[in-house]
């Protein structure tokens, strides 16, 4: 079975499994307990926090452990909105954000917040000047994803951050779920105040992630309880998951540069091979520039995406029709719609997503089986 749906989730790295197994067996104490087992778990928790912080080049006190990307986005957006609403109630985001961001913004609209959804061009890119012209006196938050989860577009986060540095009262949140340890990142230099990370996108466990919260920012917690995670995320910490997540972060960062170069070549090779086999293939989103080498979104004229997905599955190749969070809903991708892609092309799109394990041989297998499925269906 060839697994090419790594943007939905990734297989857990063997070293991560080993770490988690060890913690489950030996470090089962509650980190809040005063006895030896509790102290051991607390030390492991803080060591993990330090590791994650180091990979982001921030202070460990700026890392809040969460259950993943959705919780991180919710905590960042709602936490800022409700805490700083006395400054204003205007938020800026984009039309192609992950549902965790979009739905958080729509939720806030019910409480009197005003949200501007920035448009994107045919490549899925935001115009920094459009952001600047959308800023109002009551703007308190800008939330823009680093890498789009469906087409792989890398937003000009550095340019957006440079603009927002002129407005120190506006907070800048970046959903980094598809970007962390995969594309270049400089949190402090780019003026990012909050950054969301998820474990299962980097060969770590599901149900764990982190939110970077710049020192000095006071979020309104979204869960009440025992006051864990600096009072921002109550609930007994998932120590085995957090330890595994930290290990996954460490591994991902160590191989990020090598992966970028390797996967950039493989993605380009895949596009060339697909076009050679089927000249009618359409690439949705950027081909070479401003794009993550981990994601490729394509359409075959005359074929529906779900038909291609099931056809490839019969050939033992696993891909998806887009975001795993909405792939079972019979709707056109809002991302592709916002990019101006026509209905038929959007309905025919599939997402192929790679990992550090992807090889040239895998690309050849995928292209060959894709060609076989297309010829059979058309």
C-alpha positions as CSV (number, residue, x, y, z in Angstrom):
1,X,0.0,0.0,0.0
2,X,1.4,3.4,-1.1
3,X,0.3,6.1,1.4
4,X,0.2,9.6,-0.1
5,X,-2.2,11.3,2.3
6,X,0.3,12.7,4.7
7,X,-1.4,16.1,4.9
8,X,-4.3,14.4,6.6
9,X,-2.1,12.5,9.0
10,X,1.3,10.8,9.1
11,X,2.4,7.4,10.4
12,X,4.1,7.7,13.7
13,X,7.9,7.6,13.6
14,X,9.4,4.4,15.2
15,X,11.5,6.5,17.6
16,X,8.4,8.4,18.7
17,X,6.6,5.1,19.4
18,X,9.6,3.9,21.5
19,X,9.6,7.1,23.6
20,X,5.8,6.9,24.2
21,X,5.9,3.2,25.1
22,X,8.7,3.9,27.7
23,X,6.7,6.8,29.2
24,X,3.5,4.8,29.4
25,X,5.3,2.0,31.3
26,X,7.5,4.1,33.6
27,X,6.2,7.6,33.9
28,X,2.5,7.2,34.7
29,X,2.4,9.7,37.5
30,X,0.2,12.8,37.4
31,X,2.5,15.8,36.9
32,X,0.5,17.7,39.5
33,X,1.2,15.1,42.2
34,X,3.7,15.8,44.9
35,X,5.2,12.4,45.2
36,X,8.2,10.9,43.2
37,X,6.1,9.6,40.3
38,X,4.4,13.0,39.9
39,X,7.8,14.8,40.1
40,X,9.2,12.5,37.4
41,X,6.3,13.2,35.1
42,X,6.6,16.9,35.7
43,X,10.3,16.9,34.8
44,X,9.5,14.9,31.6
45,X,6.8,17.4,30.8
46,X,9.2,20.4,31.2
47,X,12.0,18.7,29.3
48,X,9.5,18.2,26.4
49,X,8.5,21.8,26.6
50,X,12.1,22.9,26.3
51,X,12.7,20.6,23.3
52,X,9.7,22.0,21.4
53,X,10.7,25.6,22.3
54,X,14.2,25.0,21.0
55,X,12.9,23.8,17.6
56,X,10.9,27.1,17.4
57,X,13.7,29.2,18.8
58,X,11.6,30.6,21.6
59,X,11.5,30.4,25.4
60,X,10.0,27.3,27.0
61,X,7.5,29.5,28.9
62,X,6.0,30.5,25.6
63,X,4.9,26.9,24.8
64,X,1.4,25.8,25.7
65,X,0.6,22.1,25.1
66,X,-2.8,21.4,23.5
67,X,-4.7,18.5,22.0
68,X,-3.7,19.6,18.4
69,X,-4.2,22.2,15.7
70,X,-7.9,22.8,16.2
71,X,-7.6,23.5,19.9
72,X,-4.6,25.7,19.3
73,X,-6.4,27.8,16.7
74,X,-9.4,28.1,18.9
75,X,-7.4,29.1,22.0
76,X,-5.4,31.7,20.0
77,X,-8.3,33.3,18.2
78,X,-11.0,33.2,20.9
79,X,-8.4,33.8,23.6
80,X,-7.2,37.0,22.0
81,X,-10.7,38.2,21.0
82,X,-12.3,37.9,24.3
83,X,-9.3,39.1,26.3
84,X,-8.7,42.2,24.2
85,X,-12.1,43.1,23.0
86,X,-11.9,46.4,24.8
87,X,-9.3,47.5,22.2
88,X,-11.7,46.6,19.3
89,X,-13.7,43.8,17.8
90,X,-12.4,43.5,14.3
91,X,-10.5,40.4,13.0
92,X,-8.8,39.8,9.7
93,X,-8.3,36.3,8.2
94,X,-8.4,34.8,4.7
95,X,-11.0,33.0,2.6
96,X,-8.8,29.8,2.5
97,X,-8.2,29.1,6.2
98,X,-8.6,25.8,7.9
99,X,-12.1,25.3,9.4
100,X,-10.6,25.6,12.9
101,X,-9.8,29.2,12.1
102,X,-12.8,30.0,9.9
103,X,-15.4,28.5,12.3
104,X,-13.7,30.3,15.3
105,X,-14.1,33.6,13.5
106,X,-17.8,32.8,12.6
107,X,-18.4,31.9,16.2
108,X,-17.0,35.3,17.3
109,X,-19.3,37.1,14.8
110,X,-22.2,35.9,17.0
111,X,-20.7,38.0,19.8
112,X,-20.5,41.2,17.9
113,X,-17.1,40.8,16.3
114,X,-16.5,41.9,12.7
115,X,-14.4,39.7,10.5
116,X,-12.8,40.5,7.1
117,X,-12.0,37.5,5.0
118,X,-9.2,38.4,2.6
119,X,-9.4,37.1,-1.0
120,X,-6.6,35.2,-2.6
121,X,-5.3,35.1,-6.2
122,X,-5.3,32.0,-8.5
123,X,-2.3,30.7,-6.7
124,X,-4.0,31.0,-3.3
125,X,-1.8,33.9,-2.3
126,X,-2.8,36.9,-0.1
127,X,-1.8,40.3,-1.3
128,X,0.0,42.0,1.6
129,X,-1.3,45.4,0.5
130,X,-4.8,44.0,0.7
131,X,-4.1,43.2,4.3
132,X,-2.8,46.7,5.0
133,X,-5.8,48.3,3.4
134,X,-8.2,46.1,5.5
135,X,-6.7,47.3,8.8
136,X,-9.0,49.5,10.9
137,X,-8.7,51.4,14.1
138,X,-10.6,48.5,15.9
139,X,-8.6,45.7,14.4
140,X,-7.1,43.5,17.2
141,X,-6.1,40.2,15.4
142,X,-4.9,38.9,12.1
143,X,-4.9,35.1,11.6
144,X,-3.3,33.7,8.5
145,X,-2.2,30.1,7.8
146,X,1.4,29.5,7.0
147,X,0.8,26.7,4.4
148,X,-2.5,25.9,2.9
149,X,-3.5,22.3,3.7
150,X,-5.2,21.6,0.3
151,X,-3.0,23.2,-2.3
152,X,0.2,23.9,-0.4
153,X,0.5,27.6,-1.0
154,X,3.0,29.2,1.3
155,X,1.7,32.6,2.4
156,X,4.1,35.6,2.5
157,X,4.1,35.5,6.3
158,X,7.3,37.5,6.6
159,X,5.8,40.4,4.5
160,X,2.6,40.3,6.4
161,X,4.5,40.4,9.7
162,X,6.5,43.4,8.5
163,X,3.3,45.3,7.8
164,X,1.8,44.4,11.2
165,X,4.9,45.6,13.0
166,X,3.6,49.0,12.2
167,X,0.5,48.3,14.3
168,X,1.8,47.1,17.7
169,X,-1.8,46.8,19.1
170,X,-2.7,44.1,16.5
171,X,-1.8,40.5,17.3
172,X,-0.6,38.2,14.6
173,X,-1.6,34.5,14.7
174,X,-0.3,31.9,12.2
175,X,-1.7,28.4,11.8
176,X,1.5,26.5,11.3
177,X,0.0,23.0,11.2
178,X,1.1,22.3,7.7
179,X,4.2,24.5,7.8
180,X,6.1,23.7,11.0
181,X,9.3,21.8,10.4
182,X,8.6,21.7,6.7
183,X,9.1,25.3,5.4
184,X,11.3,28.2,6.7
185,X,10.1,29.9,9.8
186,X,11.4,32.7,12.0
187,X,8.8,33.5,14.7
188,X,10.5,36.4,16.5
189,X,12.0,37.9,13.3
190,X,8.7,37.8,11.4
191,X,6.7,39.3,14.3
192,X,4.5,36.3,14.9
193,X,2.7,36.5,18.3
194,X,0.9,33.1,18.2
195,X,1.7,29.9,16.2
196,X,-0.2,26.6,16.1
197,X,1.5,23.2,15.8
198,X,0.1,19.7,15.6
199,X,1.8,16.4,16.4
200,X,0.2,14.1,13.9
201,X,1.3,16.1,10.9
202,X,5.0,15.5,11.7
203,X,5.0,11.8,12.4
204,X,4.0,12.3,16.0
205,X,0.9,11.1,17.9
206,X,-2.7,12.4,17.3
207,X,-4.3,14.4,20.1
208,X,-1.4,16.5,21.0
209,X,0.1,19.8,19.8
210,X,1.4,23.1,20.9
211,X,0.6,26.8,20.8
212,X,3.4,29.4,20.9
213,X,2.2,32.4,22.8
214,X,4.6,35.3,22.9
215,X,5.7,36.5,26.3
216,X,3.4,39.3,27.5
217,X,0.2,38.1,25.8
218,X,-2.6,37.2,28.2
219,X,-5.1,34.9,26.5
220,X,-8.5,34.2,28.0
221,X,-8.5,30.4,28.7
222,X,-11.2,28.4,26.9
223,X,-11.3,25.6,29.5
224,X,-11.7,26.0,33.2
225,X,-10.2,23.6,35.7
226,X,-7.0,23.0,37.6
227,X,-5.0,25.7,35.9
228,X,-2.4,23.5,34.1
229,X,-0.3,25.0,31.3
230,X,0.1,28.3,33.0
231,X,-3.6,28.6,33.5
232,X,-4.3,28.6,29.8
233,X,-5.2,24.9,29.3
234,X,-6.6,23.1,32.3
235,X,-6.7,19.4,32.4
236,X,-4.2,16.7,33.3
237,X,-1.4,16.8,30.8
238,X,-1.0,13.9,28.3
239,X,2.6,13.1,29.3
240,X,3.2,10.2,26.9
241,X,1.7,12.1,24.0
242,X,3.7,15.2,24.8
243,X,6.9,13.3,25.1
244,X,6.2,11.6,21.8
245,X,5.3,15.0,20.3
246,X,8.6,16.5,21.5
247,X,10.6,13.6,20.0
248,X,8.7,14.1,16.7
249,X,9.5,17.8,16.7
250,X,13.2,17.1,17.3
251,X,13.4,14.6,14.5
252,X,11.4,16.8,12.1
253,X,13.6,19.8,12.7
254,X,16.8,17.8,12.3
255,X,15.8,16.6,8.8
256,X,13.8,19.7,7.6
257,X,16.5,21.2,5.3
258,X,17.3,17.8,3.7
259,X,13.6,17.1,3.3
260,X,12.9,20.5,1.6
261,X,15.5,19.9,-1.1
262,X,14.6,16.2,-1.6
263,X,10.8,16.7,-1.8
264,X,11.1,19.9,-3.9
265,X,12.8,17.7,-6.6
266,X,10.3,14.8,-6.1
267,X,7.3,17.1,-6.4
268,X,8.6,18.7,-9.6
269,X,9.4,15.2,-10.9
270,X,5.9,14.1,-10.1
271,X,4.3,17.0,-12.0
272,X,6.5,16.4,-15.1
273,X,5.7,12.7,-15.1
274,X,2.0,13.3,-14.7
275,X,2.0,15.8,-17.6
276,X,3.9,13.4,-19.7
277,X,1.4,10.6,-19.1
278,X,-1.7,12.9,-19.2
279,X,-1.1,16.3,-20.8
280,X,-4.7,17.4,-19.7
281,X,-3.8,17.2,-16.0
282,X,-4.4,20.5,-14.2
283,X,-2.2,21.7,-11.3
284,X,-4.3,23.5,-8.7
285,X,-2.2,26.1,-7.0
286,X,1.5,27.0,-7.4
287,X,3.7,24.7,-9.4
288,X,7.2,25.7,-8.2
289,X,7.3,29.0,-6.3
290,X,5.5,29.8,-3.0
291,X,4.5,26.2,-2.5
292,X,5.2,23.5,0.1
293,X,7.0,20.5,-1.5
294,X,4.9,18.2,0.6
295,X,1.5,19.0,-1.1
296,X,0.3,18.6,-4.7
297,X,-3.3,19.2,-5.8
298,X,-4.4,18.1,-9.2
299,X,-7.5,17.6,-11.4
300,X,-8.2,15.4,-14.4
301,X,-10.9,17.0,-16.7
302,X,-14.0,14.8,-16.9
303,X,-13.4,12.9,-13.6
304,X,-14.6,13.5,-10.1
305,X,-12.2,13.5,-7.3
306,X,-13.9,10.9,-5.2
307,X,-13.9,8.5,-8.2
308,X,-10.2,9.0,-8.6
309,X,-9.6,8.4,-4.9
310,X,-11.5,5.1,-4.9
311,X,-9.9,4.1,-8.2
312,X,-6.5,4.6,-6.8
313,X,-7.4,2.8,-3.6
314,X,-8.2,-0.3,-5.7
315,X,-4.6,0.1,-7.0
316,X,-3.4,0.3,-3.4
317,X,-2.5,4.0,-3.6
318,X,-4.1,6.2,-0.9
319,X,-4.7,9.9,-1.6
320,X,-7.6,12.3,-0.7
321,X,-10.0,14.8,-2.2
322,X,-8.7,17.7,0.0
323,X,-8.9,18.5,3.6
324,X,-9.5,15.4,5.8
325,X,-11.8,17.6,7.9
326,X,-14.3,18.1,5.1
327,X,-13.6,15.3,2.6
328,X,-16.7,13.3,3.6
329,X,-19.0,16.3,2.9
330,X,-20.5,16.7,-0.6
331,X,-19.3,20.2,-1.2
332,X,-16.9,22.0,-3.5
333,X,-13.7,23.0,-1.7
334,X,-14.0,26.6,-0.4
335,X,-10.2,26.9,-1.0
336,X,-10.5,26.1,-4.7
337,X,-13.6,28.3,-5.0
338,X,-11.7,31.2,-3.4
339,X,-8.9,30.7,-5.9
340,X,-11.4,31.1,-8.8
341,X,-11.1,27.5,-10.0
342,X,-14.2,26.4,-11.9
343,X,-16.7,24.0,-10.5
344,X,-15.9,21.0,-12.6
345,X,-12.1,21.3,-12.0
346,X,-12.7,21.8,-8.3
347,X,-15.0,18.7,-8.1
348,X,-12.3,16.7,-9.9
349,X,-9.4,17.6,-7.6
350,X,-7.4,15.3,-5.5
351,X,-4.6,16.0,-3.1
352,X,-1.4,14.0,-3.1
353,X,0.8,14.7,0.0
354,X,4.3,13.4,0.6
355,X,6.5,12.7,3.6
356,X,10.1,12.3,4.6
357,X,9.7,8.6,3.5
358,X,8.6,9.3,0.0
359,X,11.0,8.1,-2.7
360,X,11.4,8.5,-6.5
361,X,10.2,4.9,-6.8
362,X,6.9,5.9,-5.0
363,X,6.4,8.7,-7.5
364,X,6.8,6.3,-10.4
365,X,4.3,3.9,-8.9
366,X,1.8,6.6,-8.3
367,X,2.1,8.1,-11.8
368,X,1.8,4.7,-13.4
369,X,-1.3,3.7,-11.3
370,X,-2.8,7.1,-11.8
371,X,-2.5,6.7,-15.6
372,X,-4.0,3.2,-15.4
373,X,-7.0,4.5,-13.4
374,X,-7.6,7.5,-15.7
375,X,-7.4,5.4,-18.8
376,X,-9.9,2.9,-17.3
377,X,-12.4,5.6,-16.2
378,X,-12.3,8.0,-19.2
